[in-house]
Amino acid sequence: MSDLITPSLVLLDVNLGAERSEVIRALAGLVVDAGRASDVDALYADAWEREGKTDTGIPGGIAIPHCRSTAVNTPTLAMARPNPAVDFGAKDGPADLIFFIAAPDGADQTHLALLSKLARSLIKKDFTAALRQAKTPAEIVSLVEGAVADKPAASPDAAAAASASPAGESSAASTSGPAHAAPAVQSAAQPTAAAATSTDQAAPASAPAEKPLLVGVTACPTGIAHTYMAADSLVAAAERAGVELHIETQGSSAATPLDPKLIERASAVVFAVDVDVRDRARFAGKPVIQAPVKRGIDEPDEMVAEALAAATDPNARRVPGAGAGVAGADASADQGGIDEHFGQKLKRWLLTGVSYMIPFVAGGGLLMALGFLFGGYQISDVAKDIIVQNSVFNLPEQGLLYYLGAVFFAIGNASIAFLVPALAGYIAYAIADRPGIAPGFTAGAVSLLMGAGFIGGLAGGLLAGGIAYALGRLKVARWLRGLMPVVIIPLVGSIVASGLMVVVLGGPIAALTTGLNTWLSSLTGASAVVLGIILGAMMAVDLGGPINKVAYSFAVAGLGAGSLSNEAPWQIMATVMAAGMVPPLALALATVLDRKLFTAVERENGKAAWALGLAFISEGAIPFAAVDPLRVIPASILGASTTGAIIMASGVTSQAPHGGVFVFFAIGNFGMFLVAILVGMIVSALAVIALKRWVRKRPTVAADGTGAGSSVTSGSVREPAPAA
């Protein structure tokens, strides 16, 4: 443990200022002075950004500001006992014990487990009493080492203070609040902190049948402190209420899933989470109480009581559908939150479909582009015949490259054919989980059959998902429940959704699609330039968000309709790709042209943004936009729109849906493609520099007066940090 905290990382009984920002900066300075981080401003900015998401103060006079940061090179713990105490947002007042956890982005599991164990110890009254009694930094280090090693406190004075305390670790009935209550059921629900789970595999066989059983999950964005403290607080509250509670901690340390037998027996589920619950489908149909992870620390007794009430309430909210949960970045049917508005749900459903569709399009499109490179543009007419009639041992007369071109094109074309079915299938999946996949894919295939294309896929996916979701909520006999998700819902959902597409919706949507394609093909001159401006702005306005995805999906959906006689779809694809490359490249250029306007972290992000921009990954600009959106986003829109206009005006084409400059062989007039990107990049870079120099606002959150990172909250405009 000596590599996590040393006496030089401890401040006792000193005045660190009246604001939490001053305390965090002081502790960040300790970490940098100890050689464990490279940049005070960068570490402070990351910690302050995390603080802006959720207050890190907890009941009992404790605060645990923490973050992951690229500036940190060694997992580190710094501690302060300020005088006077400082408010970190806890309900019961300011904090006089402050632990600052600074973890590298790639911290190893051993260190994360130790840091998590320390965080859990802070809800034990004897441990915090000993910390308050310690007289030297060395005693603090000894106490911390003992906490993470499960040893008695090393300080005699601290131990005496702990023994004099009215509530020790075994005080299950403590009334002093959750911050002071030890997790009395750890032997049943929390075997070890290092295991990062409250699962006890023996519990289902030994637990008394008459005792209420709850299960739950705790998770926070960083996964170091709040995740584990909330778990221990909830377990302690459950013990006080006479309830058996098993918590799965989905933190940074290795997580062990709850035993399915426990979940099956549980009366209700408690989710204390700030992020998506992994594999939420396990809890489908269970009454659920969900709140931010900090409420699990501040109000565990209330959450346990609410879960017990929900268990006996037939109208209580339940984990929706036949399960929910898309592992990964794209949330599924219920991961946006229990009280999510319909507009938010609709956006999430569509983005889920698009995100699952993109791999089919990107891989297939690049393969088709390789097919054109090796076999020429006429390969599309003969590819099927070539691969059926020939093999690598029986090459066509044109040779190996021609044969490979046919193979690449055929595989890519097969992948692209999944575009609309995959879009519809995964939109339906986002709405109704697995039972929605078959109806969604079928509706998407029928959309292709009817000529309704991309728009038909959107409509078919929403229709299939809605029908599957409604069918899943029907109350049926117990013997029929097992057949519902695998037979009844896919069968009935496919018949109804696809039937409506054939009889009612397919024809009108096909006519709309045909008209849209005809209009696009007719665009020339000024009207084409206007379209380029609009598409360019859409690619830059939210940098990989919904609007960006709409423009990109619009382009790739029409890619297959392009031909030598109708290059409009290829021009639109080139416009979208070039415009999407501009924001990250422009910001990378800006960090070179005027380094003093950007923090050290932003300058490092700028280095990465070069590669991301060249590969057409617009998200490379997000780190800049997140901290300064009011200046970065308008500048990005200006440059991307300029590039879009140039591409459409000059007739540049792209037959590849992704890849940036690395698919040069699939881009018509590649020289003008580069010129358009270069012009837009320069326009955006100069615009963002001008805005940062001459358009200034006072930071929305005062820090320590330096301006560096003093407002690291999304939506605010902050002053740039001085160059490091």
N, C-alpha and C positions, 0 to 999 in steps of 0.2 A: 504493500500500500504506500510505501514511502515515495514511490514514483508519482503518486497522485497529489499529495499535499505535503508541504514542508513548513517549518515555522516561518519562513520568509513569505509565505502565502497567507498569513493570518494577521488581521488587524484587530486589536482589542481596545475597547473603551476610548475610541477616537471620534471626533466630530467629522463626519464625511459629507455634511451638508444636509439640507432639508428635503431634497428631491431624490427620488429613486434613481433618476438618470445619473446624478452625481456619484451615487454609491456604485452603480454598475460600471461607470467609467473608471472609478478608483480601483475596483477589483480587476477590471480588464488591464489596467496599468500594471498591477502586481503580476499578472500572468505574463505580460510581455517582458517586464523587468527580470522575471525568472528565466527568460529564454524559452518559454513554452509556447509563445505565439509571436508572430512577426510584425503585427500592425495593430496598434491600440484602436485607431479609428475603425478599422474593419471589424475587429472583434466586438467593439462597442456597438457598431451598427447592427451586427447580426443578433446580439443579445437584446438590443432595444427593439428590433423588429419582432422578436419572439415575445417580448414583454407586451407589445401592442396587441398581440392576439388574445392573451389571457393574463390577468393579474397573477403574479407568482407568489403573492402573500397568502398564507394559510393561517387558520386559527392557532392561537398559542404564541403569537409574537414571532413567527418564523416566515422567512421568504427564501425562495430558491430560484433566483433568476438563472437561466441556463440557455444554451444554444449549441448548435453545431456550426462550425465556421472553417472556411478554408484557410483562415489566418492562424489557426491552432495547429501546432505540430505534435503536441503531446497531450493526452487526456489529463486534465488538470482540475483541481478543486481549490478554490480560494474562499476564505471565510472572514467575515467581519462581524464584530459585536459593537455596533455604533452607539455613540452617546452624544446626542439624543437618538432615540429610535426613529426609524423612517417608515413612512406609509408605503406599503406595497400592495394595497388594495384588499387586505383581509378585513372581514366584517368586524372583528373584535379589536381593531386598532393597529398601530404601527408595529414594525418588526424590529426586535433587538438582536435576533440571530439570523444572519444572512449568509447563505452558502451559494457561491457562484460556480456553476458547473460549465466548463468550457471543453467541448469534445471536438476532435477533428471530424471532417466528413467521413473518413474511413476508419473510425475508431474500432478497435478489435472488441470482440464479444466479452472477453475477460474484464477489460476495464469498464465497459458499459454495465456489466453485471455488478461490479463493485460500487459504481456510482449509484446505481439503482438501489442497492442494498442500503447505502447511506441515506438516501432519500426516505426509504421506508422507516429507518430508525428514528427519523425526526418526528414521527407521531407518537413516540414513546416518551412519557413524561420524565422518567428517570434519566434518560439520555439528555434531554434538553435542559434539565435541572443541572446536570453535571457540566454542560457547556457553559451555563451562566455562572457557575461557581469557579471555573478554571481561571487561574491567575496568570498563566504564561502561554505563549503560542505553542510551546512544546507540549503542555498538557492537552491543549486542543487536538494536536496531531495524535497524541496517544489515545485520546477518546475516540477519535474518528477511526483510527486503526482497529481499536477494539470493536467498534460497531460493525465494521465490514468483515471482521474476522470472527464475529459472534463471541467475543471474549468480554469478561467483566471490565469495567472502566478502570484505567490505569491510575487515575488521580485519586488519592485518598480523600481529599476534600470533596471531590465530585461524588465519589462513592458514598460518603457520609451524607451529602445532600440528597442523593437518590434514595438512601435508606430512610431518611427522615420524611420523604415525600409520602403523602397519604395515599397515593395511587401508583402502584408499581406496574410491572409488566403483566401481572396476573390479575389486575383489577378489572374484571370483565364488567362490573356493574358501575364503573366510574360515571359520575355525573358531571365531570368537568369539561365535557365536550369531546368531539371526535379527535381533535388534535392531540389530546392527552391520553387517549385510550389505546392500549396495545391490542394487536390482533390476537385475541385469546384463543381463536380456533385455528391457529397456524398449523398445529399438528394434523388437523383434518383437511384444511383448505389451503394452507400455504407451507408446504414442506420445506422449501429453501428459497431464499431470495434469488440465488443464482439460477434456479430452474426457470425463473420468469413465468411462473404459472401457478395457479392455485389448485390445479387438478390433483386429486388423490385417487388413483386408480382403484384402491380398495374400498373406497367410500360406498359405492352402490350396494355392496353386500352387507356392510356392517351398520349402515345408518338406520336409526330407528324409524319405522314406517310412519309413526304418528307425528313426527317432527316436520314442520313445513320445510320444503326444499326449494331454494332459489338458485339460479345460475346467472352469470353475468360476464361482461367484458368491459375492461377499461383500456383506453388508448388515448394518447395525446400526440400532437404533431412531432415532437422531438423524441418521445418514447424513452426518456431517461428518468424523470422525477415524478411528474403528476400521475403517470400511468400506474406506478406501483404504490404510491401513497394513497390514491383513491381506492385501490384494491384492498389495502390493509384497513383503511378506515371503514369501508363497507363491510368487511368481514367482522371487524370488531363491533360494528353496529348490529349486525345480524346476531352475534352472540348475545348481546344485551337483550335483544328481542326474543331470544329463544328460537332462532331460526338457523337452519343449516344453509350456508351460502358458499358456493364455489365460483371463483372468479378466474377468468382467463385473461392474463395480462398481455396485450398485444403491443409490446414495447420494442426497444432496440435489442434487448437480450433475446436469446433463443426462446421461443414461445411454444408451449406444449398445449395442444387443443384439449378442450374439455372432453371427458369421457362421454360418448353418445348415450350411454345408459343414464348418466346424470341428467343430460338434457331431456331425455324422454320422461324421466320422473319429475322434472321440475314443474312447479306450479306457475312460475312466471320468470321473466328475464329482466335483468337490470343492465342497461347500456350506459356507462359513464364515459362518453367518447367525444373527442373533437374531430375525429377522422372516421373514414368508413370502417365498418366492422368487417373483418375478413371472413369469408365463407358464412355469411349471414343465413344462408339457406338451412343450416342445421337447426335454426330456432323457429322455423316457419310455423305459424299458427299459435305460438305461445303469447300470452299476455305480456306486454312489454312496457317498461318505463325507461325513457331515454332522456338524458340531460348532458350538458357539458361535463368534461372530466373533473373540473374544479368543484362542481356541486357534490361529486362523490367524496371530496375531502371536506368541504364546508358543511354539508347537510346529509351525511350518510344515514342517519336515523330516519329522516324524512323519506329518503329514497327507498329504504327497506320497507317502511310502513306503506308507502304508495304501491310498492310491488305486491305486498301481501293483500292490499285492498283490490288490486287489479286481478289477482288470482281468483277471487270469488265474484268478480263483476262480469256478467255475460256481455256487457257493452264495452268492456275495456278495449283499448287499442291492442292490436296483435301484430306480430311480425308478418308482413303482407304476403299474399300469394302462396304459391307452392314452394316458397323459398325465394330469397332475393340475394343478389350479390354478384357483382362482376369483379373478379379479382383484377386489380390493376387500377389504372387511372380513371377509367370510365365507370361511373357509378351505375347501378342498375335500378330496378324498380323502386326501391325504398331507401336507397342510401343517401339521398339528398336530405333526409330528415323527415320526421313524422308529419310535421305541419308545412310541408313544402307546397308552395303555390302552384297552380296548374301551369302557368307560364314557365316556371322553373323546371317542372317535370317534362314539359314538352321539349324544351331546349335540351335537357339531359337525354331524353329518348333519342332525339335526332342525332345528337353528337355521338351517342353510343353506336348507332348504326353506321355513321360516317367513319368513325375510328376503326371499326372492324372491317369496313369495306376497303379502306385505303391499302392494306397489305396486298389484297387481290389486285388492285389497280396498279400499285407501284411495281410489284414484281412482274405482273403480266405485261404492263406497258413497256418496261425496260427490255423484257424478252422479245416483244414485238419489234422494238427499235433495233435490237441486235439482229433480228431476222432480216430487217430491211438493209442493215449494214452489210451482211454477208450475202444476201440473196437478191438485193435490189428491190425496188418498189413494186415490181410485178409478182413478187413471191406470194403475196396474199391470194392470188388467183389459183395457184397450183400447189400450195404447201401441203394440203391434205393428200393429194394424189402422190406427191413425191415421197412422203413418209410412209404411205401404205405400200407403194410399189417398189421401194428401195430400202436399203439398210446400209450400215457402215461397211458391210462386206460386199455390197452390191450398189455402188454409188451411181448416181445419175451422170450423164455425160458431161454435165457442167462442173463436176468435181466435188470435193469434200466440203469446201466453204458453202457452196450452194445448198448442199444437203443439210449442213448445220443451220443455215439460214432458214430452211423450211421447218426444221425441228424447233428452233427457237420461236419462230412465228406461230407455229401450231400450239405449242405449250402456252405461250403468252396469250394467244387468242382464247384458249380454253380458260385461262385464269380470268381474263377480262370479262368473259361471259358470266362470271359469278357476281359482277358488280351490282346489278340491280337486285338479284335474289339475296345476296349477302346484306345489302343495305336494308331491305325489307325484313329479312330474318332477324337481324340483330336489333332493329327498332322494336320488333315484336318481343324479342328477348328482354330488352330493357323494360318493357311494360309488364310482361307476364312471366318472366324468367324462362326456364327450359321448356315448359309446355307451349310457349309462344314461338319457338324456333321453327317447327315444321309448318304451321300455318303461315308464318311470315315468309319463309323461303318459297313456299308454294305460291303465295300471292305475288311475290316478286317475279317468279318464273312466268306466271300468267300475265303479268304486266308486260314482260318482253314479248310474249305471244301476241298480245293485243296491240303492240307497238306503242305502249304508253311510256316506255323508257323510265328515266330517272324520276320524273314527277310521279309516275304510276307506282314506282317502288316506294316512295315516301308515303303515298296514300295507302297502298296495300299493307305496308308494315304497320302503320298506325291502326288500320282497320283490323288486321289479324291479331295484333297485340291486345287491342281493346276487347275483342271477342274472346280470346283465350283468357284474359284476366277475369272477365265476367263469368265465364264458365267455371273458372277455378274457385270463385266465391260461392257457387251454388252449394247448398247443404244437401248431401246425398247420403244414402245408406252406407253404413260402415263397410259392407262387403264390396261396394262400388268405388270406394275412395282410392284404392290402389290402382284401379284402372284409369282413373281420371287423367293423371298427368302423362301417361304413356300411350293411351289408346283413345279415350273419349274426347279429350280436349284437342289433340292434333287432328283427329278425324272430323269432328264437328266444326272446329275452327277453320280447317282447310276448305271444307265444303262451303261454309257461309261466306268467309272472306273472299275466296277465289271466285265463288259464284257471283258475288256482288261486283267483283272486278270485271267479270265477263259480261254480265247482263246490264249493269248500270253504269259503272265508272270508267271502264276501259276505253270505250269509244270516245267519249268527250275528252278524256285526258290525252288519248292518242292524237286527236285533232289539234289540241292545244300544243302538244309537243311538235307535231309537224309544222304548225304555223310558226312556232318559235324558231325552229331550225331554218325555215325558209327566210324568216326575217333576218336572222344572223348571217345567212349566206348572201343576202342582198346588201349588207352594210358595206359602204365604201366611203372614202373621203372623210368629211367632218363627222358623220355619224359613227364611223368606226373609231375615230379618235375619242369621241365622247364615251363610247363603250370602254375603251382602254383606260380612260381616266377613272371611270366608275369601278371597274374591276381592280385597278391598282389601289384605289382608296380602300376597297373592301379587304384586300389582302393585308393592309397595314393598320387598320383601325383597331383590331384586337389581337393581332399577332398569334395566330393559331387558335383563336377562340371561335365562337359560333359564326360570326360574319365571315371571317377568313375561310372557315370550312365550307360555308355555302358557296363562296366564289370558286373555291378549289373543286368542290363536288360538281358544280355546274360545268366546269371545264372538262373534267375527266369523263363525265357522263356522255359528253358529245364527241369524245376523242375518236371513238370507233366509227363515227359517221363521216370523218374527214376523208378526203380523196384528192387526187391531183386535179380533179375538176371542181372540187368544193373544199378549199383550204381554210375556210372560216373557222371550223372547230380547231384546227391545228394552230391558227393564229391566236385564238382565245387561250389555248393551253400555253403558248409561249408568253402571252401577256401575263397570265396568272403566275407562272413560274418566275419570270424575270422580276415582276413587281414584288413577289414574296421574298426574293433574295436581297432586295435593297435595304430594308431596315437593319438587319444585323451587320451588313457590310458598311453601311453608313455610320453606324455607331462605332464600329471598329476603327474606321477612318478618323472619326472625331476624336477618339482617345489618343490618336497619334498626332493630330494637328494641334490640339490644345490640351495637353496632359493635365494642366493645373485645374481644369474644370471638373475633373473626375477623381473619385477616390481611388485608393490603391486596388480595392476589390474590383471596381468598375474597369480599371485598366487591365486587370487580369482577365476579366470577362471579355474585354475587347479583343484580346489575343485569340480566345476561343471562337469569338464571333466571326472571325475571318473564315475559318473552316466551315462553320455552320452556315454562313451565308452563301458561300460558294456551292454548298451541297443542297441549297434550297430548303433550309430549316429556319423558318421565320422566327421560331421561338428563341433563337439566339439573341434577340433584342429584348426579351422579357425582363432580364435582370435590370436593365436600364429603365424600362418603362415602369417597373414595379415601384421604384423609388422616386421617379420624377415623371409621372404620366402626362402632366399638363404641358410639358415642353417636348418630351420625346415623341409622343404619339402624333401631334400635329406635324412635326418635322418629318416623321416617317411617312405620313400620308402624302405630304407634298412631294417627296422624292419618288415614292412608289407610283403615284398618279402620273408624274412626268414620264417615268419609264413605261408605264402602260400605254400612254398616248403615243410614244415613239415606236413601240413595238407594233401597234395596230396600224399606224400611219405607214410604216415601212414594209409591212407584210411579212414579218418574221414568223416562222412556223416552228412548232415542236411536236413531234410524234411520240415523245416520251413524257409520261405524266410526272416524273420526278427525276432528281439527280443533279439539277443545276448544270454547271459547266462540265461536269463529268459525263454527260450524255451529249457531248458536242456533235457526235455523228448523227444524232436524230434531230438536229436543229437546222432548219433552213435559213441561210444567211447568218451564220454564226457570228461573223464580224459585227453586223449591226446589232445582234443580240447583246454582245459585250458592250458596244457603245451605249446602248440604251441603259444598261445596268450602271455603267460608269457615270453617265450624266445624272441619273436618279440618285446614285450614291453620293455624289458631290453636292447636289442640291440639298439632300437631307442632312448631310454632315455639317454644311455651312449653316443651315437653318437651326439645327440643335445647338451649335456653338453660339450663334447670335442670341437665341432665346436664353441660354444659360448665362450669357454675359449681361444682357440688358433687360431681361424680363425676370424680375426677382420678386419673391414674396417672403414675408417673415415666416419662419418655420412654425408649423401648427403646434409643435410640442417643444417647449423650451428645455434645453439640456444644460450645458455648462458654459454656454457662451461662445464656444469655438465655432459653432456652425457645422462641424463635421458630424454627419449622421444625426443631427439634432432633430430631424423629423423623418424617420424612416418608416413612415406609414403610408400604405397605398392610398393614392388620391391626393397626397399633399405635395407641395413644391418645396424642396429644401435647398439650402445654400450648399454649394459644392465644397468639398473638403479641400484644404490646401494639399499641394502635392507632397507625397511622402519622400 
